[in-house]
Amino acid sequence: MTSKVAEEALGYEQARDELIEVVRRLEAGGTTLEESLALWERGEELAKVCRRWLDGARARLDAALAEEEEAGEAGGE
């Protein structure tokens, strides 16, 4: 449960930067299997956080564009 709360508190940039570091560490190698699995799991969590932020941003943009389109149509009548 604590992990979920911590994930929700992460901003997009924080999650992205941590994900980059996780990938860097995995690519560098030199970790035990257990450490690699833990890094991979953390990377999956961070990727989900990033995806939620991006999906939310896309929804906001779509809503703003729809409002603009509706305003344009209403003004043209």
N, CA, C and O of each residue as an XYZ file, in Angstrom:
308
protein
N       0.820     -1.194      0.000
C       0.000      0.000      0.000
C       0.862      1.255      0.000
O       0.538      2.225     -0.685
N       1.942      1.250      0.749
C       2.827      2.402      0.803
C       3.418      2.685     -0.573
O       3.570      3.844     -0.959
N       3.751      1.627     -1.315
C       4.314      1.791     -2.638
C       3.340      2.520     -3.558
O       3.751      3.378     -4.339
N       2.052      2.187     -3.472
C       1.034      2.824     -4.300
C       0.928      4.308     -3.975
O       0.809      5.132     -4.881
N       0.972      4.657     -2.694
C       0.900      6.052     -2.284
C       2.123      6.796     -2.803
O       2.004      7.915     -3.303
N       3.297      6.184     -2.688
C       4.528      6.809     -3.168
C       4.480      7.005     -4.682
O       4.924      8.038     -5.184
N       3.948      6.033     -5.408
C       3.823      6.151     -6.861
C       2.940      7.325     -7.245
O       3.267      8.081     -8.160
N       1.826      7.477     -6.551
C       0.891      8.544     -6.877
C       1.481      9.917     -6.581
O       1.083     10.908     -7.195
N       2.422      9.982     -5.650
C       3.041     11.254     -5.306
C       4.129     11.650     -6.303
O       4.546     12.808     -6.324
N       4.594     10.717     -7.125
C       5.640     11.007     -8.095
C       5.089     11.832     -9.245
O       4.030     11.530     -9.794
N       5.817     12.865     -9.597
C       5.489     13.607    -10.796
C       6.024     12.867    -12.007
O       6.802     11.922    -11.874
N       5.610     13.295    -13.179
C       6.054     12.631    -14.400
C       7.575     12.664    -14.530
O       8.204     11.639    -14.790
N       8.156     13.836    -14.350
C       9.596     13.974    -14.524
C      10.373     13.120    -13.528
O      11.392     12.523    -13.876
N       9.892     13.063    -12.294
C      10.556     12.237    -11.281
C      10.515     10.762    -11.675
O      11.525     10.062    -11.604
N       9.340     10.302    -12.090
C       9.182      8.899    -12.480
C      10.032      8.597    -13.707
O      10.688      7.556    -13.766
N      10.028      9.492    -14.680
C      10.821      9.294    -15.893
C      12.312      9.218    -15.576
O      13.018      8.340    -16.073
N      12.783     10.150    -14.742
C      14.204     10.164    -14.398
C      14.619      8.902    -13.643
O      15.690      8.346    -13.888
N      13.763      8.457    -12.724
C      14.077      7.230    -11.992
C      14.047      6.027    -12.930
O      14.871      5.120    -12.805
N      13.105      6.018    -13.863
C      13.027      4.928    -14.836
C      14.286      4.892    -15.693
O      14.811      3.814    -15.974
N      14.769      6.037    -16.105
C      16.011      6.097    -16.884
C      17.162      5.495    -16.082
O      17.979      4.752    -16.626
N      17.226      5.811    -14.811
C      18.288      5.266    -13.958
C      18.155      3.754    -13.792
O      19.158      3.040    -13.799
N      16.935      3.266    -13.645
C      16.707      1.819    -13.528
C      17.188      1.120    -14.801
O      17.882      0.105    -14.732
N      16.820      1.661    -15.952
C      17.230      1.060    -17.219
C      18.751      1.088    -17.342
O      19.355      0.106    -17.774
N      19.366      2.187    -16.974
C      20.821      2.306    -17.039
C      21.495      1.228    -16.189
O      22.455      0.589    -16.620
N      20.980      1.041    -14.982
C      21.560      0.034    -14.085
C      21.374     -1.375    -14.626
O      22.279     -2.205    -14.529
N      20.199     -1.649    -15.198
C      19.961     -2.977    -15.771
C      20.870     -3.229    -16.971
O      21.421     -4.319    -17.124
N      21.020     -2.214    -17.816
C      21.865     -2.373    -18.995
C      23.342     -2.521    -18.629
O      24.095     -3.202    -19.326
N      23.749     -1.883    -17.536
C      25.148     -1.953    -17.114
C      25.514     -3.339    -16.602
O      26.674     -3.746    -16.662
N      24.518     -4.061    -16.101
C      24.772     -5.402    -15.574
C      25.488     -5.327    -14.229
O      25.543     -4.277    -13.588
N      26.025     -6.455    -13.829
C      26.761     -6.506    -12.578
C      25.894     -6.620    -11.341
O      26.398     -6.532    -10.222
N      24.589     -6.817    -11.525
C      23.703     -6.983    -10.374
C      23.332     -8.449    -10.250
O      23.398     -9.211    -11.214
N      22.946     -8.822     -9.055
C      22.507    -10.203     -8.836
C      21.144    -10.396     -9.492
O      20.484     -9.430     -9.874
N      20.741    -11.625     -9.613
C      19.429    -11.913    -10.174
C      18.340    -11.242     -9.348
O      17.412    -10.646     -9.895
N      18.460    -11.341     -8.037
C      17.459    -10.744     -7.141
C      17.390     -9.226     -7.332
O      16.304     -8.649     -7.389
N      18.558     -8.587     -7.431
C      18.595     -7.134     -7.642
C      18.013     -6.774     -9.011
O      17.275     -5.798     -9.138
N      18.343     -7.552    -10.012
C      17.824     -7.304    -11.358
C      16.306     -7.419    -11.393
O      15.634     -6.600    -12.020
N      15.770     -8.424    -10.727
C      14.310     -8.586    -10.677
C      13.652     -7.414     -9.964
O      12.618     -6.913    -10.405
N      14.255     -6.980     -8.861
C      13.706     -5.836     -8.121
C      13.749     -4.572     -8.984
O      12.803     -3.784     -8.980
N      14.834     -4.381     -9.715
C      14.937     -3.217    -10.603
C      13.897     -3.294    -11.712
O      13.247     -2.300    -12.035
N      13.745     -4.473    -12.288
C      12.764     -4.644    -13.362
C      11.350     -4.337    -12.856
O      10.584     -3.646    -13.527
N      11.011     -4.852    -11.674
C       9.682     -4.597    -11.097
C       9.485     -3.108    -10.844
O       8.414     -2.565    -11.117
N      10.518     -2.444    -10.320
C      10.417     -0.995    -10.087
C      10.241     -0.262    -11.413
O       9.464      0.688    -11.510
N      10.964     -0.707    -12.426
C      10.821     -0.097    -13.746
C       9.415     -0.229    -14.290
O       8.888      0.711    -14.886
N       8.801     -1.384    -14.093
C       7.416     -1.579    -14.533
C       6.476     -0.615    -13.808
O       5.590     -0.026    -14.426
N       6.670     -0.457    -12.507
C       5.844      0.480    -11.734
C       6.020      1.902    -12.233
O       5.044      2.632    -12.405
N       7.255      2.292    -12.462
C       7.536      3.649    -12.931
C       6.962      3.887    -14.322
O       6.458      4.973    -14.609
N       7.035      2.883    -15.184
C       6.465      3.006    -16.522
C       4.952      3.225    -16.438
O       4.392      3.996    -17.218
N       4.297      2.558    -15.504
C       2.851      2.742    -15.320
C       2.535      4.162    -14.847
O       1.567      4.774    -15.297
N       3.362      4.675    -13.935
C       3.177      6.054    -13.451
C       3.298      7.021    -14.629
O       2.465      7.912    -14.798
N       4.331      6.840    -15.430
C       4.532      7.711    -16.595
C       3.348      7.613    -17.558
O       2.870      8.627    -18.067
N       2.883      6.400    -17.804
C       1.759      6.202    -18.718
C       0.497      6.903    -18.205
O      -0.245      7.503    -18.983
N       0.258      6.823    -16.883
C      -0.922      7.504    -16.322
C      -0.816      9.015    -16.520
O      -1.795      9.668    -16.883
N       0.371      9.565    -16.281
C       0.562     11.002    -16.492
C       0.328     11.381    -17.954
O      -0.351     12.366    -18.244
N       0.889     10.599    -18.863
C       0.736     10.903    -20.286
C      -0.709     10.735    -20.750
O      -1.202     11.535    -21.544
N      -1.386      9.704    -20.260
C      -2.794      9.519    -20.600
C      -3.637     10.681    -20.085
O      -4.546     11.151    -20.769
N      -3.329     11.138    -18.873
C      -4.045     12.284    -18.305
C      -3.806     13.555    -19.106
O      -4.727     14.340    -19.331
N      -2.574     13.751    -19.530
C      -2.252     14.925    -20.343
C      -2.981     14.865    -21.678
O      -3.501     15.875    -22.152
N      -3.018     13.683    -22.283
C      -3.722     13.516    -23.555
C      -5.214     13.810    -23.390
O      -5.816     14.453    -24.249
N      -5.807     13.348    -22.302
C      -7.231     13.598    -22.056
C      -7.493     15.089    -21.895
O      -8.489     15.603    -22.404
N      -6.612     15.781    -21.196
C      -6.768     17.233    -21.020
C      -6.648     17.970    -22.349
O      -7.412     18.895    -22.623
N      -5.689     17.558    -23.173
C      -5.539     18.181    -24.490
C      -6.757     17.923    -25.368
O      -7.259     18.830    -26.032
N      -7.223     16.688    -25.366
C      -8.410     16.351    -26.159
C      -9.616     17.171    -25.716
O     -10.386     17.647    -26.550
N      -9.781     17.337    -24.404
C     -10.903     18.121    -23.889
C     -10.777     19.584    -24.300
O     -11.763     20.211    -24.687
N      -9.576     20.123    -24.218
C      -9.365     21.520    -24.606
C      -9.628     21.714    -26.091
O     -10.244     22.703    -26.487
N      -9.171     20.788    -26.910
C      -9.409     20.883    -28.350
C     -10.898     20.759    -28.670
O     -11.396     21.449    -29.560
N     -11.606     19.895    -27.964
C     -13.039     19.728    -28.190
C     -13.780     21.006    -27.815
O     -14.700     21.422    -28.520
N     -13.383     21.633    -26.701
C     -14.014     22.892    -26.295
C     -13.776     23.974    -27.341
O     -14.684     24.733    -27.683
N     -12.564     24.035    -27.837
C     -12.220     25.035    -28.853
C     -13.040     24.816    -30.121
O     -13.527     25.768    -30.730
N     -13.186     23.549    -30.510
C     -13.962     23.224    -31.693
C     -15.431     23.598    -31.508
O     -16.056     24.154    -32.410
N     -15.979     23.285    -30.323
C     -17.379     23.625    -30.035
C     -17.575     25.139    -30.048
O     -18.572     25.637    -30.570
N     -16.621     25.866    -29.473
C     -16.725     27.326    -29.468
C     -16.675     27.877    -30.877
O     -17.382     28.833    -31.194
N     -15.857     27.293    -31.720
C     -15.762     27.726    -33.114
C     -17.042     27.469    -33.880
O     -17.467     28.292    -34.691
N     -17.661     26.312    -33.621
C     -18.911     25.976    -34.297
C     -20.052     26.866    -33.818
O     -20.904     27.266    -34.612
N     -20.074     27.175    -32.537
C     -21.136     28.008    -31.982
C     -21.001     29.438    -32.487
O     -22.003     30.115    -32.714
N     -19.787     29.892    -32.660
C     -19.549     31.245    -33.148
C     -19.858     31.412    -34.624
O     -20.120     32.521    -35.090
N     -19.827     30.313    -35.356
C     -20.057     30.349    -36.801
C     -21.521     30.325    -37.183
O     -21.853     30.497    -38.356
N     -22.404     30.117    -36.222
C     -23.833     29.990    -36.541
C     -24.476     31.323    -36.696
O     -25.674     31.403    -36.964
